[in-house]
Amino acid sequence: MSRTRDRFGRLTAGLGAAAVVSCAVVVGAPHAAATVDELTVNSRNPQAGCVYQLTAKVNHWFEVWFYDNALVIAGSPVKPVNGVATIQWKPGRSGTHTLAALQGLAYEIKVDVAEPTLTGSATCGAGPLGWMGS
C-alpha cells in the first residue's frame, strides 16, 4: 500500500511541476516573439538641447520602452501603431549616446550628439542658418 501511495505522490508532484513549467512557457512566450526590428533618429547630426524623434519598427502590439544611456526616456512606454512606436528625445549633453528600444528584446544604436553651433532653437538639426526658409 505504501508503494502505491509513493507512486501516486511522485506522479502528482511530477504533474504539478509540469503544469508550473507549462504556465511559465505560456506566460513568457509572447515576449520572446516580440522584437524591435529597427531604431532610427530623424537627424544625422543631432545636437545637445534639441528635440528629435526616435522611431522603432516592431512586430508586436506590446508597449515599447525607449532608453538613453540605460535611462528611461520620459514618455516611455509607448504603444505602437501599425508596427511603429515613436517618442520625442532631447539629448541633454554632447557625446556618444546609446539609444535602445525594448519590446521583449532590445535594439540598440549609438548616436554622436554634437554641441549646439549657436544658442537658441533655430540651429537644432539645421546648422547655423536653420531659421532661413522655414
Secondary structure, 3 states (H helix, E strand, C coil): CHHHHHHHHHHHHHHHHHHHHHHHHHHHHHHHHCCEEEEEECCCCCECCCCEEEEEEECCCCCEEEEECCEECCCCCECCECCEEEEEECCCCCEEEEEEEECCCEEEEEEEEECCCCCCHHHCCCCCCCCCCC
